[in-house]
Amino acid sequence: MKKLELKFQNEEDKTVTITLDEPVEPADPALINTAMDAIIAANCFYSNGGDLVTKKEARIVERNVEEIQL
């Protein structure tokens, strides 16, 4: 399963990650950048280290799990 991770820095300079399942691909960097700016401007997410203040990175992560019969 693929996930889109949006990483921000908060007021205490700690990384805060917002994860979204099943992102649209191919990813549109301009749209992601605009969405992250909107998240910061709206101050709509709570962080223990204070408000989100800057964008750090965005990435798509894929995790594959293969179960082993015991």
C-alpha angles and dihedrals in degrees: 000000000000124000133188112226118200110194123198137175117235130208091277090053091249123138118252118192126203111193126202123191124230101006121203111260138249089041116232107222093197092052093046090049091051092048092051091050089051092050091052093045094048093047087212101150128071121228127183088224096054134263123346105257109171142018115249105176146316125219143165113235125194123199122194120193123192115187119217119217111232 
